[in-house]
Amino acid sequence: MIHESFGLLGLNAGFVVAGMALLAGLGLVRDWRAALRWLPLALALGWAATGIAVSVTLMAGIDLSAPLVIVLWGLLAGIGLVLAQVVPARPAPPLLRERTVAGRAIAGAGALVLVFSFWELCRRALASGPFDNDVWAFWLPKAKTIAYFGGLDTHLGGFTSYPHADYPPFTPAMEAVSFKFMAAVDPLMLPIQHWVLAVGFIGALATLLGGRVRPAVLWPSLAMLALIPTFDNFVGSGLGEEPLVELFALAVVAAALWLLDPEPRTAALCAIFLAAGVLAKNEGAMLAAALLLMLIATGRPHRHPVALAAMIAAPALAFASWRIWLSANDVAVVDRDFRLQDIFDFSYLGDRTDRLRIALRTLPRDLFDPQYLLLSAPLTLALVAVLLLVRRQVRLALFSLGTVVLAFFGYALIYWIGLPEIHFYLDSSAIRLMTDVGLTAAVLFPLLLSEALAAARRE
């Protein structure tokens, strides 16, 4: 157990080093003070970039090993250091501070609740390993095949022998990386690693938002996010939705910040997190498309074509690389959940309108049910309405509304064209998928609330 713990410590240190080098390459980290501030984001960024690099090397047929991951970190660090020679430094905006006693008390209370939620998550992670049926049916077995066979083995008993062979490799590949660094295929230790990444995820949100959202808004908002029941259930679950929701949430925040200040650095962060999300689960492509459509609609694309092109190209290349690998290896998928081409078969859609009706009746109940997602979605939509009413940060409000709505209807479309029986399909996955939508609303909430309060102060 001690040896495995040190292995995970080394793994996360590698994430931080790779992420910090990339942040240096983007001009965000050039001194030790900035390094301390951006440390949580460095962990999240290093994890995402490593996941992309490992997935690509596995698709290229290279066997996975701990030394290979270290080499990949060296390459990522080298890219960051080379960029640092040509990209000028841009200090992040200073962290906002509270000037009143009441504001400090609210911020402190929110931070205490957040720390308590981290403690409870850690205690639960130490108590047990993954428990969901899908984890033991195919997520963990796929990770074990990568760890044992070294790659994406397509023979009997290999990676593609398990259900949903078309699911992209990010999640099982990163579990296999954990196994390699632990020098043991021990699923009971994985929840601890997931807890570290969850803390890094929320810390990264705090780092990104700290320059635009005052502490009295930021820390209670993050505490609300950490206490969302379905998010708590995801942490340590081993499901593909766990990394997907974290990666997409980080991409959403980076995109929202880019709308407020069209800075190429935040566009680069968004691109990396979107690409990693596409490789985490098939639904990541739909979520990326929803976000990018709203960026094109609200982000003045004619003024920033290069940044938008980069944000489109990164997830598109990730999606294409996996599809090419599936085609090149003649991977047969007999348990496909849906076929994308059916979106354009209008007679097929017409024959299945009952599925859409059932989905549209069921999904809102899950999205707005406080026992699953607290009040994250209704509160966020209310703030959007306020900003539109007072005509403040209209682009941010429309982006937030559109991303949440498109993600919701994107999932409804998946149920419409889906192949499994609709009631089984909804019962087995609706709450998970609505968590993606609810967490998207939750991470936008502090930005929207900050702007709404600013508008109220000016009245």
Residue pairs with C-beta under 8 A, 6 or more apart in sequence:
1 189
3 182
3 183
3 184
4 182
4 183
4 184
4 186
4 189
5 189
5 192
7 181
7 182
7 183
8 178
8 181
8 182
8 189
8 192
8 193
8 196
10 181
11 177
11 178
11 181
11 193
12 43
12 193
12 196
14 46
14 50
14 69
14 70
14 73
15 42
15 43
15 46
15 47
15 50
16 39
16 42
16 43
16 46
17 46
17 73
17 77
18 45
18 46
18 49
18 50
18 72
18 73
18 76
18 77
18 80
19 41
19 42
19 43
19 44
19 45
19 46
19 47
19 49
20 29
20 35
20 38
20 39
20 42
20 46
20 80
21 76
21 77
21 78
21 79
21 80
21 81
22 42
22 45
22 46
22 49
22 76
22 79
22 80
22 272
23 29
23 38
23 41
23 42
23 45
23 80
24 30
24 80
24 81
24 83
24 84
25 79
25 80
25 81
25 82
25 83
25 84
25 87
26 80
26 83
26 87
26 265
26 268
26 269
27 84
27 87
27 88
27 89
27 90
27 265
28 34
28 38
28 90
28 92
28 265
29 35
29 38
29 42
30 84
30 89
34 91
34 92
35 42
37 92
37 95
37 207
38 92
38 207
39 203
39 207
40 199
40 200
40 202
40 203
40 204
40 206
40 207
41 203
41 204
41 207
41 208
41 269
43 196
43 197
43 200
43 203
43 204
44 197
44 200
44 201
44 203
44 204
44 246
44 250
45 204
45 269
45 272
46 73
46 76
47 174
47 197
47 200
48 247
48 250
48 272
48 273
48 275
48 276
49 76
49 272
49 276
50 69
50 72
50 73
50 76
50 174
50 177
51 170
51 173
51 174
51 243
51 276
51 279
51 280
52 170
52 272
52 275
52 276
52 279
52 318
53 72
53 75
53 76
54 64
54 69
54 72
54 173
54 174
54 177
55 168
55 169
55 170
55 173
55 279
55 318
55 322
56 321
57 64
57 68
57 72
58 64
58 146
58 151
58 152
58 169
58 173
59 152
59 169
59 321
59 322
59 325
61 151
62 68
62 151
63 150
63 151
64 146
64 147
64 150
64 151
64 173
64 176
64 177
64 180
65 150
65 180
66 177
66 180
66 181
69 177
69 180
69 181
90 263
90 265
92 211
93 211
93 212
94 211
95 210
95 211
96 210
96 211
96 212
96 213
96 214
96 215
97 214
97 215
98 104
98 106
98 107
98 214
98 215
98 216
102 216
103 214
103 215
103 216
104 215
104 216
106 216
106 219
106 220
107 214
107 215
107 216
107 218
107 219
107 220
108 219
109 219
109 220
110 215
110 216
110 218
110 219
110 220
110 221
110 222
110 223
111 215
111 219
111 223
113 220
113 223
113 226
113 227
114 202
114 219
114 222
114 223
114 226
117 223
117 226
117 227
117 232
118 195
118 199
118 226
121 195
121 198
121 226
121 232
121 235
121 236
122 192
122 195
124 191
124 236
125 191
125 192
125 194
125 195
125 235
125 236
126 191
126 192
128 188
128 191
129 187
129 188
129 189
129 190
129 191
129 236
130 136
130 139
130 140
130 187
130 190
130 191
130 236
130 237
130 238
131 237
132 237
132 238
132 239
134 239
135 237
135 238
135 239
137 162
137 163
138 162
138 163
138 164
138 167
139 171
139 172
139 175
139 238
139 239
139 240
140 172
140 175
140 187
140 238
141 162
142 159
142 162
142 167
142 169
142 172
143 171
143 172
143 173
143 175
143 176
143 179
144 176
144 179
144 185
145 153
145 157
145 158
145 159
145 161
145 162
145 172
146 152
146 159
146 169
146 172
146 173
146 176
147 176
147 179
147 180
147 185
148 185
149 158
149 159
151 159
152 158
152 159
152 160
152 169
152 325
152 329
153 159
153 160
154 160
154 329
154 331
155 161
159 165
159 169
159 172
160 329
160 331
163 335
164 333
164 335
164 337
165 331
165 332
165 333
166 282
166 326
166 331
166 333
166 336
167 240
167 281
167 282
168 278
168 279
168 280
168 281
168 282
168 284
168 318
168 322
169 279
169 322
170 243
170 276
170 279
170 280
170 281
171 240
171 242
171 243
171 280
171 281
174 243
175 190
175 238
178 189
178 190
178 193
179 185
179 186
182 189
187 238
190 236
190 238
191 235
191 236
191 238
192 236
194 235
194 236
194 237
194 238
194 242
195 235
195 236
197 243
197 246
198 235
198 246
201 246
201 249
201 250
202 222
202 225
202 226
204 250
205 222
205 225
205 249
205 250
205 253
205 443
206 218
206 219
206 222
208 250
208 253
208 254
208 257
209 218
209 253
209 257
209 446
209 447
210 218
212 257
212 260
212 447
212 450
213 221
213 446
213 447
213 449
213 450
214 450
217 446
217 449
217 450
217 453
218 446
221 442
221 445
221 446
221 449
222 446
224 374
224 376
224 442
224 445
225 231
225 376
225 439
225 442
225 443
225 445
226 232
227 374
228 372
228 373
228 374
228 376
228 435
228 438
228 439
228 442
229 371
229 372
229 373
229 374
230 372
230 373
230 431
230 432
230 434
230 435
230 438
231 245
231 435
231 439
234 241
234 242
234 245
234 432
234 435
235 242
236 242
239 432
240 280
240 281
241 281
241 432
241 433
241 435
241 436
243 276
243 277
243 280
244 277
244 280
244 281
244 283
244 284
244 287
244 436
245 435
245 436
245 439
247 273
247 274
247 276
247 277
247 280
247 284
248 273
248 274
248 277
248 284
248 287
248 288
248 291
248 436
248 439
248 440
249 439
249 440
249 442
249 443
250 269
250 273
251 269
251 270
251 273
251 274
251 277
251 288
251 291
252 291
252 403
252 440
252 443
252 444
253 443
253 444
253 447
254 266
254 267
254 269
254 270
254 273
255 266
255 270
255 291
255 295
255 311
255 399
256 396
256 399
256 400
256 444
256 447
257 263
257 266
258 266
258 267
258 270
258 295
258 299
258 307
259 295
259 298
259 299
259 395
259 396
259 399
260 393
260 396
260 447
262 299
262 300
262 303
262 304
262 307
264 306
264 307
267 304
267 307
267 308
267 310
267 311
268 310
270 311
271 310
271 311
271 313
271 314
271 315
272 314
274 284
274 288
274 291
274 292
274 311
274 314
274 315
275 314
275 315
275 317
275 318
276 318
277 284
277 287
277 288
277 315
278 284
278 285
278 288
278 315
278 318
278 319
278 322
279 318
279 322
282 337
283 411
283 414
283 433
283 436
284 315
285 315
285 319
286 407
286 410
286 411
286 414
287 407
287 410
287 436
288 315
289 410
290 402
290 403
290 406
290 407
290 410
291 403
292 308
292 311
292 312
292 315
293 402
293 406
294 398
294 399
294 402
294 403
294 406
295 301
295 308
295 311
295 399
296 308
297 398
297 399
297 402
298 395
298 396
298 398
298 399
298 402
299 308
299 395
299 399
301 308
326 333
336 419
337 414
337 418
337 419
337 420
337 425
338 414
338 417
338 418
338 419
339 417
339 419
342 348
342 349
342 417
343 349
343 413
343 417
348 417
349 416
349 417
352 416
352 417
353 416
354 422
355 415
355 416
355 418
355 422
356 412
356 415
356 416
358 415
358 422
358 423
358 426
359 411
359 412
359 415
359 416
359 422
359 426
360 412
362 426
362 430
363 408
363 411
363 412
363 415
363 426
363 430
363 433
363 434
366 372
366 373
366 430
366 431
366 434
367 373
367 377
367 408
367 434
367 437
367 438
368 377
368 378
372 431
372 434
372 435
372 438
373 434
373 435
373 438
373 442
376 438
376 439
376 441
376 442
376 445
377 404
377 437
377 438
377 441
379 441
379 445
380 400
380 404
380 441
380 442
380 444
380 445
380 448
381 401
381 404
381 441
383 397
383 445
383 448
383 449
383 452
384 397
384 400
384 401
384 448
386 452
386 455
387 393
387 394
387 396
387 397
387 448
387 451
387 452
387 455
388 394
388 397
388 398
390 452
390 455
390 459
392 451
392 452
392 454
392 455
393 451
396 447
396 448
396 451
397 448
400 441
400 444
400 447
400 448
403 440
403 444
404 437
404 440
404 441
404 444
407 436
407 437
407 440
408 434
408 437
411 433
411 434
411 436
411 437
414 433
415 422
415 425
415 426
418 425
420 428
